[in-house]
Structures are given as structure tokens and as C-alpha cells.
């Protein structure tokens, strides 16, 4: 039972994180992407406004969105192989080569 819940929580985590990473760089609901508090703090401590410019660029936004898509792919793969993942967690020594 614990193994099933572990896989279910992992799938939920991947789906939610993927959804957030896909939408956050482009949507204003989460606040302006290039002007969040942590980013401003890091740029000020480093003394480089170039950091803010780089993070606000479309290339970085696209990379973050790509990571979100990768998380969604992992979640869907785990859903498709749910029973196999549970079985691997239940018997970890059974599937190792000797």
C-alpha cells in the first residue's frame, strides 16, 4: 500500500511541478517573471543587473517551460507504468542483475 501511495504522490508532484513550470514564465498570474523578490535580491547581492536580464529573456523562459514539459512526460510515463513502478518498489532486489 505504501508503494502505491509513493508512486501516486510522485505522479502528482510531477504533474503539479510541470504545470507550474510551463505556465509560470509566461503568465502574469504568478507575478512578473523577471521581477520577483528572490531574483532582485540575488542580482543586488551579486552586483550584476545582467542576471535579471538573463532570467527575463525568452531563452530562459523557454528552458524553464521545457523542464515543465519534461516533468509532465515523466508523470505520464509513470502513469502508464504504474504497476511496474509499484512492483519495483516492493521488490527492489528481485530486479537487479546478478
C-alpha positions as CSV (number, residue, x, y, z in Angstrom):
1,X,0.0,0.0,0.0
2,X,2.8,2.4,0.9
3,X,4.5,1.7,-2.5
4,X,1.3,2.6,-4.4
5,X,0.9,5.9,-2.4
6,X,4.6,6.7,-3.1
7,X,4.1,6.4,-6.8
8,X,0.8,8.3,-6.7
9,X,2.4,11.2,-4.8
10,X,5.3,11.2,-7.2
11,X,3.0,11.4,-10.2
12,X,1.0,14.2,-8.5
13,X,4.3,16.1,-7.8
14,X,5.5,15.7,-11.4
15,X,2.1,16.9,-12.7
16,X,1.9,19.9,-10.4
17,X,5.5,21.0,-10.9
18,X,5.3,20.5,-14.6
19,X,2.1,22.6,-14.8
20,X,3.7,25.3,-12.8
21,X,6.9,25.4,-14.8
22,X,5.0,25.5,-18.0
23,X,2.8,28.4,-17.0
24,X,4.9,30.5,-14.6
25,X,7.4,32.1,-17.0
26,X,4.6,33.3,-19.4
27,X,1.6,34.0,-17.2
28,X,1.1,37.1,-15.1
29,X,-1.0,35.2,-12.5
30,X,2.2,34.1,-10.7
31,X,3.6,37.7,-10.9
32,X,6.2,39.2,-13.2
33,X,8.8,36.5,-14.1
34,X,11.7,38.9,-14.4
35,X,11.0,40.9,-11.2
36,X,10.4,38.6,-8.4
37,X,11.9,39.3,-4.9
38,X,14.5,36.4,-5.0
39,X,15.8,37.4,-8.4
40,X,16.1,41.1,-7.4
41,X,17.9,40.0,-4.1
42,X,20.4,37.8,-5.9
43,X,21.1,40.4,-8.6
44,X,21.7,43.1,-5.9
45,X,24.0,40.8,-3.9
46,X,25.9,39.8,-6.9
47,X,26.1,43.4,-8.1
48,X,25.0,42.4,-11.6
49,X,21.8,43.6,-13.2
50,X,22.7,41.2,-16.1
51,X,21.3,38.4,-14.0
52,X,17.8,39.9,-14.1
53,X,18.1,40.5,-17.9
54,X,19.2,36.9,-18.5
55,X,16.4,35.4,-16.4
56,X,13.8,37.6,-18.0
57,X,14.9,36.5,-21.5
58,X,12.8,34.3,-23.7
59,X,15.6,31.7,-23.9
60,X,15.5,31.1,-20.1
61,X,11.7,31.1,-20.1
62,X,11.7,28.5,-22.9
63,X,14.2,26.4,-20.9
64,X,12.0,26.5,-17.8
65,X,9.0,25.6,-19.9
66,X,11.0,22.7,-21.4
67,X,11.7,21.4,-17.9
68,X,7.9,21.6,-17.2
69,X,7.2,19.6,-20.3
70,X,9.8,17.0,-19.2
71,X,8.1,16.8,-15.8
72,X,4.8,16.2,-17.5
73,X,6.3,13.4,-19.7
74,X,7.8,11.7,-16.6
75,X,4.3,11.9,-14.9
76,X,2.6,10.3,-17.9
77,X,5.2,7.7,-18.2
78,X,4.8,6.8,-14.5
79,X,1.0,6.6,-15.0
80,X,1.5,4.2,-18.0
81,X,3.9,2.1,-16.0
82,X,2.2,2.4,-12.6
83,X,2.1,-1.4,-11.8
84,X,5.8,-1.9,-12.8
85,X,6.9,1.0,-10.6
86,X,5.0,-0.3,-7.7
87,X,6.5,-3.8,-8.2
88,X,10.0,-2.3,-8.4
89,X,9.4,-0.5,-5.1
90,X,8.0,-3.7,-3.4
91,X,10.9,-6.0,-4.5
92,X,14.0,-3.9,-5.2
93,X,16.5,-6.8,-5.0
94,X,14.5,-9.1,-7.4
95,X,15.2,-7.0,-10.4
96,X,18.9,-6.4,-10.1
97,X,21.3,-8.4,-12.3
98,X,23.4,-11.0,-10.5
